[in-house]
Amino acid sequence: MKPVHDKRSIEDVTPGHTYVVGMNGTDLYEGTVTKFHGGCWATIRVEKAIDGPMAPHYQPGMEFDIKVANYTLVPV
């Protein structure tokens, strides 16, 4: 059985734009979307970690895929 999850519209996440990326009410880092084709996954590059307990886990230049439905993305 295929899991049910939210898909994001291609208009919601724009490659080249920078967002404050958060999870569970905590802002984690500012990141630039490098790839997104609509749906579930986006590739994001960390620009700057946001001060807090998770900051040591995010270094500028790190790039990875995120499941966008699990995160909040607020345009910078």
C-alpha positions in Angstrom: 0.0 0.0 0.0 1.4 3.4 -1.0 1.7 5.9 1.9 -0.5 9.0 1.8 1.3 12.3 2.1 1.0 15.9 1.0 2.4 17.0 -2.3 3.5 20.6 -2.8 2.6 22.5 -6.0 5.5 23.6 -8.2 4.4 27.2 -7.4 5.0 26.6 -3.6 8.7 26.0 -3.8 10.8 27.8 -6.4 14.4 26.8 -7.4 16.8 29.6 -6.8 14.8 31.1 -4.0 16.0 31.1 -0.4 13.7 30.0 2.5 13.9 29.7 6.3 13.5 26.0 6.7 11.8 24.8 9.9 10.5 21.6 11.4 8.1 21.1 14.4 8.0 24.8 15.1 11.8 25.3 15.1 13.6 27.3 12.5 16.7 25.3 11.4 18.5 27.2 8.6 18.2 29.4 5.6 18.5 27.3 2.5 18.3 27.8 -1.3 16.3 25.4 -3.3 18.4 24.0 -6.1 15.9 21.4 -7.6 12.1 20.9 -7.3 9.8 19.5 -9.8 6.6 19.5 -7.8 5.6 16.7 -5.5 7.4 15.5 -2.4 11.1 16.1 -2.7 13.4 19.1 -3.1 17.2 19.5 -3.1 18.3 22.4 -0.8 21.6 24.0 -0.1 22.2 25.4 3.4 23.2 29.1 3.3 23.2 29.8 7.0 22.3 27.9 10.2 19.9 29.6 12.6 21.1 29.9 16.1 19.7 27.1 18.4 20.4 23.6 19.4 20.3 22.2 15.8 22.8 24.8 14.4 25.9 22.6 14.7 24.2 20.1 12.3 23.9 22.5 9.4 27.0 24.0 7.8 26.9 26.5 4.8 27.3 24.6 1.5 25.7 21.4 2.7 23.3 20.1 0.1 20.7 17.4 0.5 17.2 16.3 -0.4 14.3 17.0 1.9 10.7 15.7 1.9 9.0 19.1 1.7 5.8 18.0 3.4 7.7 17.6 6.6 9.1 21.1 6.7 7.9 24.7 6.8 9.4 26.9 4.1 9.1 30.7 4.6 10.5 32.9 1.9 13.4 35.1 3.0 
